[in-house]
Amino acid sequence: RLEASVYDLMAAYVSQRRREAARHYAPNQRVEAYPLEDARDRLRQMLPKLESWTLIGGVAPEPEPDEVGPSRASYLASTLSASLELVKDGQMEARQLEPFADLYVRKRARPQPLELAP
């Protein structure tokens, strides 16, 4: 059995309404994404400087304040995808110490394409 005052019930109702209002879903709204090609080009330009392990968030660009454009999540996702392509090409190394931990990248000392086992 639950016991609550009218005030508690109203506070819970208002709190729920605010959460729902914040979750504004607009399926027709176009979201700008950071192009994968741009992320790849940016990483290739940064490769000579990436001699030590660097947090992936440190190499992703920051969104411009008060400007319409890609979100931080888009910058990070495209940078992650581009870095994995460069790892596959043998130009970069990536490491993660445990599942769901931060991802670190650096340039590969001797570029060598990654060989995938069948």
Disulfide bonds with the S-S distance in Angstrom:
none
